[in-house]
Amino acid sequence: MTDTIAAISSPFGEGAIGVLRLSGPRSHEILASLFAGHLARPRKPTPRRLTHGLLSKNGQVLDDVLATTFSGPKSYTGEDMAEIYCHGGILVTRRILDALLASGARLAEPGEFSFRAFAHGKMDLTQAEAVMDVIRAQTDLALRASQEQLSGKLGEAMMALRTELLQILAHLEAYIDFPDEDIDPETGEQFCQRVTRAVGEIDRLLATASRGRLLREGVRTVIYGEPNVGKSSLLNTLSGFDRAIVSSTPGTTRDLIEENINLGGVHLRLIDTAGIRASEDEIEQQGMARSRHALDTADLVLHLVAAPHPPGEALPGDNILVVANKTDLGLHPGWENRAIPISCQEQTGFDLLEKAILEKVFGGSLLLQNSEIAISARHKNCLIRAQKACQEALHALKEGVSIELIAIELHTALDAIGEVMGRVESDDILGEIFSTFCIGK
């Protein structure tokens, strides 16, 4: 934390503008030394104001840049910072970074800027995680959910929950530590009500976990069916281009083909599978085995059938949408009110299909309920531990267990909630979280 770190914060490759960042006690000094190094234009960047000048090292001009400085704690990381905006070529950004490192900075680790912001209290851990969610968001819904988390809504909910549990625990421990002070132990109905309210809030947050996963990772949508029902055609139509080979020859698709699309603000991971049929071909058999595995791990299954043919055996499961393709050749009466009729050939019925997919995924509503919060897998794991501890405390109270043991369970719940927010003792946990960040963020 005493080092001054530097990194290229713009994406790798060519662009109009490249961005480099410095953070640490020598940020302003290092930047000023590179500006002042060119005698023709010795200038020092003004805090919070863009300064135009030439950047140079050892008399060699590096680039014509704009730069600014920020003084801690009023900066992203909470410490002195500087940013340089140069031409966005690979070579020029690399040369400037080399000059910053040669002047006393060290290369930042992945996520180290955000880690320093967390360490200096500029954001809690839920907000730090949201930084990468904002960067990686592929749909408007995912972006909105991550921006809500970045604004601190999840942190606020966790803080309120932690405060409630802390107050309950403080009252219990006061009763334990000062038995002569005539403190009401609050171990009756009132205690149960307060802990039950906390469990209810945990349940509310846990209910958003599956939605959060779908927003962050996308809806794993498997296109399944017999050969020649139009699975590859459906993939191509939804994708908007010829992603998979379409042929009247059965068994054309022998492996899983995946494509990502944005459907009404929802990220769908479309997976085309090998057609299921009896076959002696070893490669086709392997493809069908992969199809069955994809079916088992799918969030949503589009069971494609041939519209002119009579209905066969239906796939079990609540995540199945039956889609009857080839309605241009006719629609068997048995599919009425049982399948969504479409024609990939004539491009019809896709408005109904898209509506049905969105209703299936989000229960008819694309809006995140209430607070826009959608927890991650890590948050879920912590909250489950907190939930279990609170339930154990309630059970212990009903069984007449000593107050000391009830207090231990509440301590466990508090620790789990604290882990969500970043109040953790283990550096390993923080290292694991920030290792997923890109360098320069």
BADRENSE-394544 format. One record per residue: x, y, z of N, C-alpha, C in turn. Coordinates in pm, whole numbers, plus 32768, in hexadecimal, padded with zeros to 4 digits. Each point is the difference from the previous one (the first is absolute). Layout:
BEGIN
XYZXYZXYZ/...
// end
This chain:
BEGIN
80517F8780007FAF807980008055807E8000/80807FF3801B805880757FFC803D80147F76/7FF07FA07FA68034800D7F797FA8805E7FAE/803C80377F987FB280467F997FF17F9F7F8C/7F837FE77FD87FE67F9C7F997FD680457F7E/80187FBD7F917FDD80367F7D7FCE7F8F7FA8/7FA980237FA27FCD7F9D7FA17FBB80457F8D/7FF57FB87F907FAD802C7F8F7F727FD78020/7FA3805F80067F767FE280267FA37FF07F89/802B80277F8B7FAD7FED7F8980187F747FC7/7FA27FCB7FAF800F7F787FCA807B7FF37FA8/80387F897FFD80737FE57FAB7FD7800C7F6D/8056803E7FB07FE5800E7F72800880917FD5/7FD6801A7F86800680877FCA7F7D80498016/800A8082801D7F8A80528013802580937FF7/7F9C80558005801B808F7FF7804B8033807B/7FDC7FCD807480398031807E802A7F8A8057/8074800E803D802C7FA08065800280448088/7FE37FB380697FFA8037808880627FB58059/8051804A804A80597FC680637FE4803E8088/80107FB080697FE28030808680777FEC805C/800B805C805F80607FF6806E7FB4800F8083/80297FB880667FC58012808480697FE38069/80088058806380637FEF806A804380838022/805780008064803A807D80348055804D7F9D/803A7FBC7F9A805880477FA17FBC801B7F79/7F7E7FED7FF97FBA80107F80801780897FC1/7FEB806A804E800E80887FCB8092801D7FDC/80597FD18053809080187FE8802D7FBE7F7E/7FD87F827FEC802B7FB67F887FC880417F82/7F7F802580047FC4803F7F8A804480867FE4/801780518066803F80837FED808D7FF27FC8/80487F98802680887FEE7FCE80017FE37F6B/7F9A7FBC7FCF7FF97FE27F717FD0807A7FB1/7FAA8052803B7FD7807C7FBE807380627FFD/804780108070806B80628008807E7FD37FB6/80037F857FD780777FCD7FBD8016803B7F77/7F99803D7FC4800F803B7F7B800D80978010/807780367FE6801F808C80207FA880637FB5/7FD27FD87F8C7FB180607FB17F7A801D8042/7FCC7F9F804B7F7C8016803B7FFE7FC6808E/804C803B805C7FFF7FCC80897F8080288049/7FA67FA4800E7F81802080407FDF7F978069/7FB8802A80677FD57FA580697F687FF77FFE/7FC97F897FF47F6D7FF17FFA7FBC803A807C/7F9280457FEB7FB3803B806D7F9B7F9A8034/7FF27FF380847FA17FA080367F7380157FCA/7FC07F8F7FD97F767FFF7FD07FE980587F84/806A801B7FB77FF2804D7F8480597FBF7F96/7FC97FEC7F8A804F7FC57F93806C80627FD3/80797FCD7FF9807180517FD3803A7FC37F81/801280517F9B80387FD17F82809780168000/804A7F9D7FD68090800F7FFA80447F8A7FBF/808480097FF8804F7F937FC7803B7FAE8072/7FF77F7E7FEF803B7FA5806180857FCF7FC8/80698004805280837FD77FCC80507FBC806D/80647FB27FD580597FBB805C808C80037FC5/80608033804F808C800A7FD4800C804C7F7C/7FB2806C7FF3800680547F8A7FB67FCB7F88/7FC47F8B800A7FB67FC67F907F6A80138016/7FBF80417F9E7F708017800B7FB67F7B7FF2/7FA77FE580607FB27F847FFD7F7B80147FB8/7FBD8070801E7F80801A7FBD7FCC8089802A/7FA280317FB27FB6807B801C7F837FD4804C/7FF18029807F7F9A7FC480557FAD8069804A/7F957FD0803C7FB68048806680137FB48083/800C8049806F80137FBD80807FBC804F806E/7FE07FB9806D7FC580418075802B7FB5807D/7FF48043807180227FC280807F8A800C8060/7FFD7FA680617F9B8001806980487FEF8085/7FD7804B8063803D7FF680847FA87FAE805D/803E7FA080467FB67FB1805E7FD380548077/7F8F7FDF803F7FAE7F897FE67F9680137F93/800080767FBD7F9A801A7F9B802C7FCA7F79/800A7F7B7FFA80247FBC7F847FC17F768000/800A7FBB7F937FC37F7A7FF5803A7FA18068/80838001801280407FA3805D80088037808E/7FE780818012800E803C8083808B8033801B/805B7FF27FA0808980328010802280577F87/8076803F7FFF802780547F8E7FFF7FAC7F81/7FC7803A7F967FF67FBA7F7F8024805E7F8E/801D7FC67F8D8014804C7F857FCF7FAC7F8C/7FCE80427F9A7FD37FBB7F87803980477F86/80277FB07F9E803A80317F837FAA7FCF7F8D/7FDF805C7FA47FB17FDD7F8A8056801A7F86/802A7F957FC1805D800A7F907FC07FC87F82/804C7FFC7F927FCF7FBD7F887FF87F69801C/7F9A7FC17FC77FE07F78802980457F917FB3/807C80107FE180497F957FBE80417FA28065/801A7F857FD6803C7F9E805A808C802D8029/804F802F7FA2808A8025801C8009807C8058/7FB080677FE2800C807E804A7FD57FED8092/7F947FB680197FD67FE9808A80687FAC804C/803D7FA17FB980667FAD8040807B80538024/8027805C7FA880768055801B7FE7805B8076/7F878037800B7FE2805780727FFF7FAF8081/7FC67F887FFA7FFF7FAB8077808F7FDF802C/80557FE07FA1808D7FE38020804280788044/7FE080797FCF80398079803C7FCE8014808F/7F807FE380187FCA800B808780437F9D805F/80167F857FD080407F9A805280928024801A/804480377F9A808C80288011800F8076805E/7F93804D80118006807780567FDC7FE18091/7FE37F8280207FE97FDC808C7F7E7FBB801E/7FA97FF27F9F7F837FB6801780187F6B7FE8/7FA57FAF803080037F727FDE7F7E7FDB7FBB/80047F947FB37F8A7FD47FB67F947FD28061/7F8680317FEE7F927FDB80577FD87F6E7FED/7FD57FC1806A7FC87F7A7FF97F71800A7FCC/7FC77F917FCF7F7380037FD47FA480308070/7FAF80647FE47FA180338061803A80538071/807F80257FF8803F804280727FCC808D8016/7FD680457F987FC6808580127F7E7FF58050/7FAB7FA17FD97F827FED804980197FCB808B/80667FAC801180217FCE808680288074805B/804F805D7FCB8028807280537F8880588022/7FA2800C7FA27F85804A801E7FB47FBC8071/7FFA7F7B7FFC7FC07FB4806C804B80118083/80857FF47FFA8052800880797FF8808A8042/7FEB80697FB07FF8808880367F70802A801E/7FA37FA17FFB7F77801D80257FB0804E7F98/803080037F857FB580467F967F897FAE7FCF/80037F7E80177F927FA77FDA800A7F838056/7F8D7FBB801180067F7F804480187F937F98/80097F86802D80267F937FA67F957FE57F96/7F82801480237F967FEA7F9D800D80657F8E/8025807A8021801380667F97807B7FE37FAC/806B7FD2804180797FDD7FB57FE37F917F9C/7FB37F9A802A7FDC7F947FA47FAB80337F8D/7FAC8063801D7FA780367F99804C80477F92/807A802E801D805080427F9980137FA27F88/80277F82801B80137FA17F937F7C7FD77FC2/7F957FFB804F7F7C7FE17FC87FD5806B7F9C/801C807F801F7FDF806D7FA4804E7FF07F7E/80817FE1800D80557FF17F8A7FD27F8B7FA9/7FD87F9380407FDE7F857FB67F6F7FF77FD6/7FAC805D802C7F717FF87FE17FE97FFE7F69/7FAC7FA37FD47FE57FF17F717F7280297FD9/7FAC802180637F79802C7FE37FDE80778059/7F9580477FDC7FD58073804F7FD87FD6808C/7FBE7F8B800C7FD67FD1808480777FE18059/80637FBB7FC880777FE0804D804A807E8029/800780617FA58043807E801F7FB8804A806F/7F7C80047FF87FB38047806580117FBF808A/7FFD7F7B800580107FBB8080808A8019803C/80677FFD7FAC80888016803280148091802A/7FC0805D7FBA800B808D80277FBA801B8084/7F917FB980187FBD800E8082805A7FCE8070/80457F917FE7805C7FCC80658077805F8013/8030803A7F91806F805E80087FD9807D804F/7F8280267FF77FD1807680497FF57FE78096/80087F81802880027FDF808E7F807FC68038/7F9F7FDC7FAA7F807FCE803380107F7B804A/80507FA77FC880157F818045804B80158083/806480577FFD804A801F80797FA6803A806C/7FA280567FD87FA3803B80607FA77F96803E/7FD07FA27FAD7FAB7F958034804E7FA88061/807E7FE47FDF80537FAE8058801F804A8082/801980817FF8801D804F80777F888005805D/7F88800F7FC77F87800280537FEC7F798045/801A7F947FB67FF37F7A803980677FEA806F/807A802B7FE5806B7FF180637FE28051807F/7FCD80797FEE7FDF805580737F957FBF8056/7F9B7FC67FC07F957FBE804B80367F8B8052/80527FAC7FC2803A7F8E8047805F802E806F/8049806B7FE5805F803480627FB68033807C/7F9080417FEB7FB1803280717FC97F8E8054/7FD07F987FBE7FCD7F8C804980707FC08051/80737FEE7FBF80717FBF8043803480568074/800680837FEB80328058806A7FA87FF6807C/7F7D7FF77FEB7FA47FF5807080147F7C804A/80127F947FB580167F7E803D80817FFE8052/806A80377FC580827FFC80438003805C807A/7FB5806C7FF97FF5805780767FBD7FB48072/7F9B7FB27FDE7FBB7FAF8065805E7F96803A/80567FC67FA8805D7F99802D806E803C8058/803880707FD68075803980437FDD804E807F/7F84803480077FDB805180747F7D7FCC803D/80087F8A803D7F857FC280357FC1804E8071/804D805780437FCA804B80717FBE80837FD9/800280217F7E7FCC80827FD47F6D7FFC7FDB/7FC27F8F80187F707FF07FE57FDC80237F6F/80517FCD7FA27FE780167F707FA07F977FCE/7F97802A7FBA7FA07FA27FC780467FAA7F98/80037F7B800F80467FAD7F9E7FC07FFF7F77/7F86802B7FF77FBA80087F7F80077F7A7FB7/7FED7F95804C800A7F7B7FC57F787FC17FE9/7F99804C800B7F7B7FCB7FEB7FCD801A7F73/7F8180227FF77FC080157F7F804080727FB2/8029806A8046803C80727FBB80837FD97FBC/80507FAE8046807D7FD17FC67FE57FAE7F82/7FA07FA5800A7FDD7FAC7F8C7FD480557F8A/7FB18067801C7FCE80557F948072804A7FBA/80608031804F806E804B7FC380597FA47FAC/80207F8B803280537FA47FB27FB37FCE7F86/7F7E7FE9800F7FAD7FD37F8F7FFD806A7F93/7FFA808080288005806B7F9B80857FFE7FB5/806C7FE7804980837FF97FBF80067F8B7F9E/7FC77F8F80277FFB7F8C7FA67FAD80207F85/7F93804980147FAC80277F8E804B80587F9D/8052805B8032805180567FA880687FAE7FB6/803C7FA0804580617FA87FBF7FBC7FB07F92/7F897FCD801D7FB37FB47F9B7FE480577F85/7FDC807E80197FE2805C7F90807A80127FA6/8074800F803E807B80127FB280267F7F7FB8/7FF07F8F804280207F7F7FC17FA77FE57F87/7F86803480037FA47FE97F91802F80417F7E/805E805F800B803280437F88807A7FB97FC4/80307F948041807C7FC17FD57FF67FC67F73/7F937FB77FE47FF47FC37F7B7FF4806A7F94/7FB7806B801E7FF4806D7FA0808680467FEA/804A800F806D8084803D7FF2805C7FAD7FA9/7FFA7F7C801080537FA87FAC7FD9800C7F6D/7F7F80037FE47FD3800B7F76802B80857FC3/7FFB806C804E802880827FCD809580067FE6/80507FC48059809180097FF280367F9D7F99/7FCD7F85800280397F977FAD7FB07FE47F81/7F83802C7FFD7FAB7FE37F8E7FAC7F848017/7F927FF67FB77FA57F8F800C80307F917FA1/802B7F918039802F7F8F7FB17F877FBF7FBC/7FF0801A7F7E7F887FD97FB580237F967F99/7FD07F87801680217F8F7FAA7F917FEA7F9A/80277FF87F7F7FA37FDD7F94800A7F6A7FEB/7F927FB8801A80037F6E80077F937FC77FA6/801A7F8C7FC77F9A7FBF7FAE803B7F967FA6/7FAB7FC37FB2802A7F997FA28049803F7F89/80447FB07FB0804180367F887F9B803C7F9F/802C80687FBA7FB3803E7F937F808046802D/7FF9802C807E7F8C804F8029801E80967FF6/808080227FE28023808D7FEC804980408074/80487FB1804E804780388074806A80657FD4/80517FDC7F9E8068805D7FD17FC2807B7FBE/7F907FEC7FBB7FBB80737FC47FCD8060806A/7FCF7FC7806F7FD08055806E8075804D803D/80717FBE8015807780448034802880727FA4/80057FE67F7F802880667FA07F9F80767FFF/7F7E7FE380077F9C806A7FFB80088058807C/800B7FC380768009804E807C8083804D8008/806D7FC67FC8808180438003800980707F9A/7FB57FF57F95800480677F9980677FE77F94/80427F8C8003805F7FDE7F9680117F687FFC/803F7FCE7F9680107F707FEF806F7FCB8059/7FDD7FE1807C80627FCF806180187F697FEF/7F967FB57FDE800B7F6F7FF47FDC7FD57F72/80397F917FD47FE37FC97F7B7F747FC48000/7FB280247F9B7F787FCB7FF07FFE7FA27F89/7FCF7F8580197FFC7F9C7F957F8B7FA38018/7FC97FC97F947F937F9E800B80357F778026/80847FEF8001803C7F8080257FFE7FF08097/7FC27F9680377FFC7FED8091808C7FF2803A/80148034807880817FF08044806780677FD8/7FD7806F7FC1806180677FD78047803C8079/7FB280218069803A8037807A802B7F8E805A/80827FFA801E80347F918051803C802F8083/800B8081801280388036807B7FAC8076802C/8016803180797FB6807480318035807E7FBE/7FA480547FD2802380807FC47FBE806D8054/804F805D80347FCD8065805D800C808B7FC3/7F9A805180188000808B7FD47FB880548068/8033807880197FC5805C80617FAC80687FB9/7F86801680337FA980657FC57FC08053806F/7FD080757FDA7FB78059805B7F6E7FFE7FD3/7FAB7FC580527F737FF47FDE7FAD80538062/7FD180727FD37FAE805580558046802B807F/808380147FFA804C8028807580327F8B8053/7FE77F867FD2802C7F89804880707FBC7FB1/806B7FDB804680717FBB7FC27FE17F6A7FF7/7FF07FCF7F857FE87F717FEA807E7FBF7FC8/80287F91803D806E7FAF7FCB7FC07F8C7FB4/7FE880157F7F7FBD7F9B7FAD805F7F8D7FE1/7FD07F84801180517F8A7FE67FB47FA37FA2/80367FF07F887FC87FA27F9F803C7F77801C/7FAB7F9A8000802D7F7980237FED7F9E7F8D/80437F8F800B7FEF7F957F9E7F747FC4800D/7FC37FE07F917F7B7FC3800080037F758040/7F967FE2804B7FF87F7F80467FB97F9B7FA6/80477F937FE37FC87F947FAF80557F838015/7FD37F907FCE80507F858004806C80097F95/807E7FEB8027806E800B7FA080727FA5802C/80447FC57F9D80757FAC801C8082804F7FF2/7FF6807C7FD3807680537FED8039802A8088/807E7FE0801A803C8019808380078096801E/802680507F9C800B809180167F77803C801C/7F9B7FD47FB47F79803480167FCD7FD7808A/80237F87802D7FD87FD48085803D805A806D/807F80267FEC803F805B80607FB980878001/7FDA802E7F887FB7807F7FF77F7B7FFA8049/7FB97F8F7FF37F7F7FF1804480137FF88098/806E7FC2802D801C7FFB80908016808C8036/804580537FB38014808B802A7F7C804C8000/7FA87FDF7FA37F7D80407FFC7FB17FE2807F/80057F82802D7FB67FDA8078803B8044807C/8085800E8003803F804580717FD880948000/7FFF803E7F8A7FD8808D7FF67F708011802F/7FAD7F9D7FE37F748004802A7FF580018099/80567FB280417FFD7FF68093802D80818044/8054804E7FBF80398079803D7FC180817FCC/7F947FF57FB27FC480757FC17FA8804F8061/800180837FF07F9F805580467F7A7FFE7FB5/80097FF87F7E7F8980007FAB80177FA17F8B/7F9A7FB17FDD80097FA37F907F9780257F99/802C80187F857FA480127F907FF57F7A7FB9/7F957FB780207FEB7F7C7FC67FBF80127F78/80507FF17F977FD1801A7F797FC37F817FC4/7F8B80107FC87FBB7F8F7FC07FD4802B7F75/7FDC7F9D7FAF7FCF801B7F797F6A801A8006/7FD580777FD77F748028800C7FA07FA47FB5/80227FCC7F897FA07FAB7FB97FEC7F77803F/805D7FD380567FFA7F7980387FAD7FFF8081/7FC17F9080227FB27FF9807C805B8004807A/7FCC802D807380528008807980317F78802E/807B7FFE803480367F86803A800D80108096/80617FBB803B80148007808F803C80878027/7FC6803E8065802D8085802B80747FF48062/805D80617FF7806D800680607FCA802D8088/802E7FC2806E7FD5802E8085804F807B802A/7FC5805280578048807280367FB480837FF1/8017805A805F7FBD80837FFE804980647FA7/80787FDD7FD2804E805E7FB07FF77FE17F6B/7F987FB97FD77FF17FD67F747F9F805B7FB7/8028802F7F8A7FA580437FA37FFB7FAD7F80/7F8A7FD07FDE7FF07FB27F857FEA80607F8C/80527FF17F997FFA805A7F8C7FE97FAB7F83/7F92801B7FBA7FDD7FB37F88802F804C7F85/80697FCF7FC0803980407F897FC47FC47F81/801380467F927FD17FD67F7B7F68800C7FF2/7FC7806A803B7F7080167FEF7FDD80247F70/806480257FB07FE780197F727FD67F807FB8/801C7F8C803C7FD67F7F7FC87F827FCA8043/7FC9804E805D7F877FD5804580177FF28095/7F938003804D80067FF280917F9D7F95802A/80347F94803B7FAA7F94802F7FA780348071/7F7F7FDB80007FA380328068802D7FE0808E/80507F96800F802D7FDA8085805B80658043/8038805C7FAE805B806480397FB8807E802D/7F7F80097FE77FB480758028800780118098/80258078802B800C8023808E80697FAD804B/80507FB67FB6806A7FB08040808B802D7FD7/800880447F8F808280297FCC7FF7808B7FC4/807180427FF7800880837FC1801D7FEB7F6C/7FA380247FA880127FE67F71805C80677FC0/80677FD17FB9805B80597FB880237FC27F7A/803B80517FAB80397FD07F82808580477FEA/806D7FB5800B8083803A7FE3800C80227F6C/7FBA7FB47FAD800580177F707FC280857FDC/7F8C801F803C7FB8807B7FDF8011806D8069/80507FE28068801D806280697F8180328044/7FA87FA680237F83802680437FFA7FC0808B/7FB5804180597FEA7FCC8086806A80238065/806680497FD7806F801A805B7FDF8069806A/7F9E80557FE67FD6805E80687FBF7FB48073/7FB07F997FE07FC37FAD8068806A7FB0804C/80647FCF7FB7806A7FB1803F805180578061/802480787FD5804E805780577FB18024807E/7F7F801C7FF17FAD802080747FF97F8A805F/7FF17F867FC87FF77F89805480837FE5804A/807080197FBE80837FEB80418010805F8076/7FDF807F7FEB800F8063806B7FA37FE18075/7F867FD57FE27FA37FDD806B80307F85804C/803B7FA27FB980307F8580408075801F805D/805880587FD48079801E804E7FE08055807A/7FAE80677FEE7FEA8060806C7F7080038032/7FB67F987FE57F797FFA80367FA5806F7FD0/801880307F877FAA80667FC6802B808E801A/806B8013804E802D8088801F8096800B7FF1/802B805F7FB0808F80177FF18037805B806C/7FA78040804B802F805D8066802E7FB38079/807580238033802D7FC6807E7FA58033806E/7FD27FA780537F9F80268065803D805F8067/7FB280628026801F805C806D8082804D7FEC/806E7FCC803780778052801180697FEF7F95/7FE77FB07F9C805F7FE97F9580797FAE802C/80027FCD807C80727FB480317FFD7F737FC5/80737FD07FD7800D7F767FD180867FCC8031/7FFE7FA88064807C7FD68040804C7F9C7FA9/80817FF1801D80577FA57FB6800C7F7C804B/80487FA17FC480147F7D803E804B800E8085/8061805C8007804A8013807D7FA58037806D/7FAE80637FDC7FA2803680617FA17F948031/7FD37FAD7FA37FA17F958023803C7FA28068/807E7FD97FEA80427FA5805D8006803D808D/8023807F80098009804380827F77800A8041/7F9B80247FB27F7A801280387FC47F7C802F/801F7F947FBA7FCE7F7C802C803A7FDE8089/8080801F8014803D7FE780837FBE8056806C/7FE5807E7FDF7FBE8058805F7F727FD0801F/7FBB7FD57F987F777FCC80117FFF7F87805C/805C7FA47FE880067F868052801E80228091/805B805E80178024802680897F8A80408049/7FB580567FBB7F8B803F803D7F957F998021/7FEC7FA27FA47F9E7F96801980297FA88076/80837FE7800C80327FB380727FE9804D8082/801080837FFC7FE9805280777F6E7FF8802B/7FA580077FA07F717FF580207FDF7F768039/80397F9A7FC17FE87F77802F80367FEE808E/80768037801A803D7FF480847FAA8043806A/7FC580737FDC7FAB8047805F7F867FAB8024/7FC37FC57F9A7F887FAF8018801F7F828051/807B7FCF7FF480287F88804980358021808B/8005807F8022802E8027808480957FF98013/804C800A7F9380927FFE800780318081803F/80777FFD803C803580758044801280757FA0/7FF680798038800B807A7FAF808A800C7FC3/80657FCC8044808880087FCC800C7FBB7F78/7FBF7F8B7FF380057FB77F807FB180497F93/7F95804080277FB380507F9F805780747FCD/804B803C805C8058806F7FD9806B7FD17F9D/80327F86801280647FCA7FA37FC67FF67F73/7F847FD17FF57FC17FF57F7C7FEF808A7FC0/7FDD8064804F7FF080877FC88086803A7FD6/806B7FDD80488086802A7FD680217FC47F78/7FDC7F817FED80187FBE7F7F7FB680487F90/7F828024801A7FB180487F9C803F80877FDF/802D80478068804080827FEB807F7FF47FAC/804F7F9A801C807B7FEB7FB47FE17FE87F6C/7F987FB17FE57FDB7FE17F757FD0807D7FB7/7FB0805380437FD2807E7FC48076805D7FE9/805B80048061807780537FEF80557FD77F8B/80047F7E7FE3804F7FCF7F907FC880337F7B/7F7E800F7FF77FC380387F868034808D7FE9/80078050806A8025808C7FF4809580177FFB/804F7F998023809080107FFE803D800C8089/7FB17FEB806880358004808880347F758022/806F7FDB7FC280387F79800F8090800A802E/802B7F95804080897FFD803380617FC17F9D/7FCC7FAB7FA980587FB37FA88023804D7F81/808280147FE9802D80407F847FE67FA67F88/7FF67F7B80197FE97FA27F927F7A801B7FBC/7F9A802180527F7C801B7FC88005807B7FA7/803E806B8031800A807B7FB080537FE87F83/806C7FB5800C80547FE37F8C7FB57FB57F95/7FAB7FA380287FB27FB27FA17F9D80597FB6/7FC1805C80477F9C80587FC3804180607F9D/806C80438028803C80677FAB80567FC37F90/801F7F7F8007804E7FC17F967FB27FF57F7E/7F7A800E80087FAF7FF77F877FFE80837FB3/8036806B803B800180837FBE806A80067F94/7FF1805F7FA6806780177F9C80678061803A/80797FFD7FCA8067805D802A7FD8808C7FD4/8012806280597FDC808A7FE07F7A802A8036/7FBB7FA180447F7D8023803A80047FEC8096/
// end
